[in-house]
């Protein structure tokens, strides 16, 4: 059968009502080149970023309006709120960048977590310190540089250690002498001389201050590495995979971390790294753990450590601290007393200069039960009667058993 071209054309044109226009294709059609793939990749990211920024902008605008209603300058409120919003955005970005990815088959051995820092001391204007300047960091700067350490697992905070510097110092001071003179020196731990802990002049300073001064003088770079002190790192269990880990450290003030007769110094962190050991687990164990997790949650035994601070007014002869513990009573209590000025940070006072302040009576009350059954009653006068308190340092730490075995 032969079809006439003209007849076919007239037939289809009549369907479009008097030869109306019909689709003939676009002049330019998107293909499958490089820019097409790039656009497809960027589009979802741009949409998420737009939603995120829009949310913060709306929140900032509402806060500005609230400030204006409460009789606050529009200009000042806008400047302050924009600064606050930019800080929140920066913190969120750092959170995403610093969060360790738990994706994979490797487990994390948190007991071998190491912090590596490279810092130096300069003047506040950024210039290097010269030879006449006498300044040195406090003991164990690797960890005492920070005031708080918080641990987050899967966006849930599981540990927040306030007074982190004091916890690290207690751990270091109660470590064996061999550890202090070897491992801890990598974190700039050098024992201060008794009676010279607050000295900031080279002629009168102790050996610990002099050693740290020689390491940091002339703004030399101090390279430090050592273990972090947190509860999850004090147990032998591995952290399973698919769990995001975040460790946040907050810095202490320069007045807390430095000792000097002048206040014209600061600490600059030039490099920071965190080393976490990964452990490759056998596939059979991975499958067994997945099966167990489908039936219940994972449980890790921890020995929790808390450092609490209490302010005591000067001139008081007796004081009782109520509700020092909420809930479970601690298995071990270590008490140290420092001046309030040094605790808050002061270039002239060492924050780890613990003093007895003529303490003459100490006990712990758990309801009606006294711990210990006979209170400690030391005398720091000419009689020097505090041998029982000194012996408790060994008995409570369990070191007396090790000494007996070695003998």
C-alpha positions as CSV (number, residue, x, y, z in Angstrom):
1,X,0.0,0.0,0.0
2,X,1.4,3.4,-1.0
3,X,0.9,6.4,1.3
4,X,1.0,9.8,-0.1
5,X,3.3,12.1,1.9
6,X,1.1,15.1,1.3
7,X,-2.0,13.3,2.4
8,X,-0.4,12.1,5.6
9,X,0.8,15.6,6.4
10,X,-2.6,17.1,5.8
11,X,-4.2,14.4,8.0
12,X,-2.0,15.1,11.0
13,X,-2.1,18.8,10.7
14,X,-5.9,18.7,10.7
15,X,-5.7,17.0,14.1
16,X,-4.0,20.2,15.5
17,X,-6.8,22.4,14.4
18,X,-5.9,24.2,11.3
19,X,-2.3,23.4,11.2
20,X,-1.3,24.6,14.6
21,X,2.3,24.3,15.8
22,X,3.6,21.0,17.3
23,X,6.6,20.0,19.3
24,X,9.8,19.8,17.2
25,X,12.4,19.4,20.0
26,X,14.5,21.9,21.9
27,X,17.5,23.7,20.4
28,X,19.8,22.7,23.3
29,X,19.5,19.6,25.3
30,X,21.5,18.7,28.5
31,X,23.7,15.8,27.9
32,X,25.9,13.6,30.2
33,X,29.1,15.8,30.5
34,X,31.2,16.7,33.4
35,X,29.2,19.7,34.5
36,X,26.0,17.7,34.6
37,X,27.5,15.2,37.1
38,X,28.9,18.1,39.1
39,X,25.5,19.8,39.3
40,X,23.9,16.6,40.4
41,X,26.4,16.2,43.2
42,X,26.3,19.8,44.4
43,X,22.5,20.2,44.3
44,X,21.6,18.2,47.4
45,X,24.5,19.7,49.3
46,X,23.4,23.2,48.3
47,X,19.8,22.5,49.4
48,X,20.9,21.2,52.8
49,X,23.2,24.2,53.2
50,X,20.4,26.6,52.3
51,X,18.0,25.0,54.8
52,X,20.7,25.1,57.5
53,X,21.6,28.8,56.9
54,X,17.9,29.7,56.5
55,X,17.2,28.2,59.9
56,X,20.0,30.1,61.6
57,X,19.0,33.4,59.8
58,X,15.4,33.1,61.0
59,X,16.6,32.3,64.5
60,X,18.9,35.3,64.5
61,X,16.2,37.6,63.2
62,X,13.8,36.5,65.9
63,X,16.4,37.0,68.6
64,X,17.2,40.5,67.2
65,X,13.5,41.5,67.3
66,X,13.3,40.2,70.9
67,X,16.3,42.3,71.9
68,X,14.8,45.4,70.2
69,X,11.5,44.9,72.1
70,X,13.5,44.8,75.3
71,X,14.9,48.3,74.6
72,X,18.2,47.3,73.0
73,X,19.9,49.1,70.1
74,X,19.1,47.4,66.8
75,X,22.7,47.9,65.6
76,X,24.2,46.5,68.7
77,X,21.8,43.6,68.9
78,X,22.4,42.7,65.2
79,X,26.1,42.8,65.6
80,X,26.0,40.6,68.8
81,X,23.5,38.1,67.3
82,X,25.4,37.7,64.0
83,X,28.6,37.1,66.0
84,X,26.8,34.5,68.1
85,X,25.4,32.8,64.9
86,X,28.7,32.7,63.2
87,X,30.3,31.1,66.3
88,X,27.5,28.4,66.3
89,X,28.0,27.7,62.6
90,X,31.8,27.4,63.1
91,X,31.3,25.0,66.1
92,X,28.9,22.8,64.0
93,X,31.4,22.7,61.1
94,X,34.2,21.8,63.5
95,X,32.0,19.1,65.1
96,X,31.5,17.5,61.7
97,X,35.2,17.7,60.8
98,X,36.5,16.4,64.2
99,X,34.0,13.6,64.7
100,X,35.7,10.3,64.2
101,X,33.8,8.1,61.8
102,X,32.9,4.7,63.3
103,X,32.1,3.2,59.9
104,X,34.1,0.1,59.1
105,X,35.0,-3.2,60.6
106,X,37.7,-1.9,63.0
107,X,37.1,-1.4,66.7
108,X,38.7,1.4,68.7
109,X,41.1,0.7,71.6
110,X,40.5,3.9,73.7
111,X,43.0,2.8,76.3
112,X,45.8,3.7,73.9
113,X,44.4,7.2,72.9
114,X,47.3,9.7,72.6
115,X,47.3,13.5,72.4
116,X,50.1,15.2,70.5
117,X,50.6,18.9,71.0
118,X,53.1,21.4,69.7
119,X,52.9,24.7,71.6
120,X,55.1,27.6,72.3
121,X,55.0,30.6,74.7
122,X,55.1,34.1,73.3
123,X,54.3,37.6,74.5
124,X,50.7,38.8,74.2
125,X,51.6,40.8,71.1
126,X,52.8,37.7,69.3
127,X,56.5,38.4,69.5
128,X,59.0,35.8,70.8
129,X,60.2,36.0,74.4
130,X,63.7,37.2,75.0
131,X,66.4,36.0,77.4
132,X,65.5,38.4,80.3
133,X,62.0,37.2,80.3
134,X,61.4,34.4,82.9
135,X,58.3,32.3,82.2
136,X,57.6,28.6,82.4
137,X,54.4,26.4,82.0
138,X,52.9,24.7,85.0
139,X,53.6,21.0,85.5
140,X,52.3,18.4,83.1
141,X,51.3,21.0,80.5
142,X,50.1,18.4,78.0
143,X,46.9,17.8,80.0
144,X,46.9,20.7,82.5
145,X,46.5,23.1,79.5
146,X,42.8,22.0,79.4
147,X,40.1,22.7,81.9
148,X,37.4,20.3,80.7
149,X,37.3,17.0,78.7
150,X,33.9,15.7,77.3
151,X,33.3,12.5,75.5
152,X,30.5,12.1,73.0
153,X,29.4,8.8,71.4
154,X,26.8,8.8,68.6
155,X,26.0,12.5,69.3
156,X,25.3,11.7,73.0
157,X,27.5,13.0,75.7
158,X,28.5,10.2,78.0
159,X,31.2,11.9,80.0
160,X,32.1,15.5,81.0
161,X,35.1,15.9,83.2
162,X,35.2,19.4,84.8
163,X,38.5,20.4,86.6
164,X,40.3,18.1,84.1
165,X,43.6,19.6,84.9
166,X,43.4,18.6,88.6
167,X,42.4,15.0,87.7
168,X,45.4,14.7,85.4
169,X,47.7,16.1,88.1
170,X,46.3,13.7,90.8
171,X,46.9,10.8,88.4
172,X,50.4,12.0,87.6
173,X,51.4,12.6,91.3
174,X,50.1,9.2,92.4
175,X,52.0,7.4,89.6
176,X,55.1,5.4,90.3
177,X,58.4,7.4,90.3
178,X,59.7,5.4,87.4
179,X,56.7,6.5,85.3
180,X,57.1,10.1,86.4
181,X,60.7,10.2,85.3
182,X,60.1,8.5,81.9
183,X,56.7,8.3,80.3
184,X,55.2,11.5,81.8
185,X,58.2,13.6,80.9
186,X,56.9,13.5,77.3
187,X,54.0,15.5,78.5
188,X,56.3,18.0,80.3
189,X,55.9,16.6,83.8
190,X,58.8,17.5,86.1
191,X,58.2,17.5,89.8
192,X,58.3,20.8,91.6
193,X,60.5,21.3,94.6
194,X,58.7,21.5,97.9
195,X,58.7,25.0,99.3
196,X,59.5,26.5,95.9
197,X,56.4,25.7,94.0
198,X,55.3,29.4,93.7
199,X,58.8,30.7,93.0
200,X,59.1,32.4,89.6
201,X,62.7,33.7,89.7
202,X,65.4,31.5,88.3
203,X,67.7,31.9,91.4
204,X,65.0,30.9,93.8
205,X,63.0,28.5,91.6
206,X,62.9,24.7,92.0
207,X,64.3,22.1,89.7
208,X,61.0,21.5,88.0
209,X,60.5,25.1,87.1
210,X,64.1,25.5,85.9
211,X,63.7,22.4,83.6
212,X,60.5,23.6,82.0
213,X,61.9,27.1,81.7
214,X,65.0,25.8,79.7
215,X,62.7,23.9,77.4
216,X,60.4,26.8,76.5
217,X,62.8,29.8,76.7
218,X,63.2,32.0,73.6
219,X,59.8,30.7,72.4
220,X,61.1,27.3,71.6
221,X,58.6,24.8,70.2
222,X,57.5,22.3,72.9
223,X,56.7,18.9,71.4
224,X,54.5,16.9,73.8
225,X,52.6,13.6,73.6
226,X,50.9,11.4,76.1
227,X,47.7,9.7,77.2
228,X,44.4,11.4,77.8
229,X,42.8,10.9,81.3
230,X,39.2,9.9,80.8
231,X,37.0,7.1,82.1
232,X,36.6,5.2,78.8
233,X,40.3,5.2,78.4
234,X,40.8,3.5,81.8
235,X,39.2,0.2,80.8
236,X,40.3,-2.6,78.5
237,X,37.2,-3.1,76.4
238,X,37.1,-2.1,72.8
239,X,34.6,0.4,71.4
240,X,32.6,-1.4,68.7
241,X,32.4,-0.1,65.1
242,X,29.7,2.1,63.7
243,X,30.0,4.4,66.7
244,X,31.1,8.0,66.1
245,X,33.5,9.2,68.8
246,X,34.1,12.9,69.6
247,X,36.5,14.2,72.2
248,X,36.3,17.9,73.1
249,X,38.9,19.6,75.1
250,X,38.5,23.2,76.5
251,X,41.5,25.3,77.2
252,X,42.5,26.8,80.5
253,X,43.3,30.5,80.8
254,X,46.9,31.5,80.1
255,X,47.1,32.8,83.7
256,X,46.4,29.2,84.9
257,X,48.8,27.5,82.5
258,X,51.8,29.8,83.0
259,X,54.0,30.9,85.9
260,X,55.8,34.2,85.7
261,X,56.4,37.5,87.5
262,X,54.9,39.3,84.5
263,X,51.5,38.8,82.9
264,X,52.6,39.6,79.3
265,X,52.7,36.0,78.0
266,X,50.4,33.5,76.3
267,X,50.4,29.9,75.0
268,X,50.0,29.3,71.3
269,X,49.0,25.8,70.1
270,X,50.6,25.4,66.7
271,X,49.6,21.7,66.1
272,X,47.3,19.2,67.7
273,X,46.7,15.6,66.8
274,X,44.8,12.7,68.3
275,X,45.9,9.2,67.8
276,X,43.4,6.4,68.3
277,X,44.4,2.8,67.9
278,X,42.2,0.7,65.6
279,X,41.8,-3.1,66.1
280,X,40.8,-5.4,63.3
281,X,38.4,-8.0,64.7
282,X,37.8,-11.5,63.2
283,X,34.6,-11.7,61.0
284,X,33.2,-14.4,63.3
285,X,33.4,-12.1,66.3
286,X,31.8,-9.3,64.3
287,X,28.8,-11.5,63.4
288,X,28.5,-12.7,67.0
289,X,28.5,-9.2,68.3
290,X,25.8,-8.1,65.8
291,X,23.7,-11.1,66.9
292,X,24.1,-10.1,70.5
293,X,23.3,-6.5,69.9
294,X,20.1,-7.4,68.1
295,X,18.9,-8.8,71.5
296,X,20.2,-6.1,73.8
297,X,22.4,-3.0,74.4
298,X,26.1,-3.1,74.9
299,X,27.4,-2.6,78.5
300,X,30.9,-1.5,79.4
301,X,32.1,-1.5,83.0
302,X,33.6,1.8,84.1
303,X,35.4,3.2,87.1
304,X,34.0,6.7,87.1
305,X,36.2,9.5,88.4
306,X,34.8,12.9,89.4
307,X,36.6,16.1,90.5
308,X,34.4,18.5,92.5
309,X,35.4,21.9,93.8
310,X,34.0,23.6,96.9
311,X,34.7,27.2,98.0
312,X,35.7,27.7,101.6
313,X,35.6,31.1,103.2
314,X,38.8,32.3,104.8
315,X,38.9,32.6,108.6
316,X,36.5,29.8,109.3
317,X,37.5,27.3,112.1
318,X,35.0,24.6,111.2
319,X,33.0,23.7,108.1
320,X,30.7,20.9,107.0
321,X,30.1,20.3,103.2
322,X,26.6,18.9,102.8
323,X,25.7,16.6,100.0
324,X,29.3,16.2,98.8
325,X,28.2,13.0,97.1
326,X,24.8,12.4,95.5
327,X,23.9,8.7,95.2
328,X,26.7,6.2,95.4
329,X,29.6,7.0,97.8
330,X,33.0,7.0,96.2
331,X,35.3,4.1,96.7
332,X,38.2,6.5,97.2
333,X,38.4,10.1,98.2
334,X,41.4,12.3,97.4
335,X,41.3,15.9,98.9
336,X,43.5,18.8,98.0
337,X,43.3,22.4,99.1
338,X,44.6,25.3,97.1
339,X,44.2,29.0,97.3
340,X,41.2,30.5,95.5
341,X,43.5,32.9,93.6
342,X,45.6,30.1,92.2
343,X,42.5,28.0,91.3
344,X,41.0,30.8,89.2
345,X,44.3,31.4,87.4
346,X,47.1,33.7,88.4
347,X,50.6,34.1,86.9
348,X,52.1,34.5,90.4
349,X,50.6,31.4,92.1
350,X,50.9,27.8,91.1
351,X,47.4,26.1,90.9
352,X,48.9,22.8,92.1
353,X,50.5,24.2,95.2
354,X,48.5,22.1,97.7
355,X,48.6,23.2,101.3
356,X,47.3,21.7,104.6
357,X,46.1,25.1,106.0
358,X,46.5,23.7,109.5
359,X,43.8,21.0,109.0
360,X,43.2,19.2,112.4
361,X,40.1,17.1,111.8
362,X,38.7,15.3,108.8
363,X,36.0,12.6,108.4
364,X,33.2,11.6,106.0
365,X,29.6,11.0,107.2
366,X,27.4,8.5,105.3
367,X,24.2,9.0,107.1
368,X,25.1,8.0,110.7
369,X,28.2,6.1,109.7
370,X,31.6,7.8,110.1
371,X,34.3,7.0,107.5
372,X,36.9,6.2,108.8
373,X,35.6,5.0,112.2
374,X,38.2,7.1,113.9
375,X,38.6,10.5,112.2
376,X,41.9,11.8,111.0
377,X,43.3,14.4,113.4
378,X,46.7,15.5,112.0
379,X,48.9,18.1,113.7
380,X,51.1,20.2,111.5
381,X,52.8,22.1,114.3
382,X,56.1,21.3,115.9
383,X,54.8,17.8,116.8
384,X,54.4,16.8,113.1
385,X,51.8,14.2,114.0
386,X,50.4,13.1,110.6
387,X,51.9,9.6,110.1
388,X,48.4,7.9,110.0
389,X,47.3,10.3,107.2
390,X,50.5,9.5,105.3
391,X,50.0,5.7,105.6
392,X,46.4,6.0,104.3
393,X,47.9,7.2,101.0
394,X,49.4,3.7,100.5
395,X,46.6,1.7,102.0
396,X,43.8,3.4,100.0
397,X,45.7,3.0,96.8
398,X,46.5,-0.6,97.5
399,X,50.3,0.0,97.2
400,X,51.0,-1.5,100.7
401,X,50.1,-5.0,99.4
402,X,52.6,-4.6,96.5
403,X,55.3,-3.4,99.0
404,X,54.7,-6.5,101.2
405,X,54.9,-8.8,98.2
406,X,58.1,-7.3,97.0
407,X,59.6,-7.6,100.5
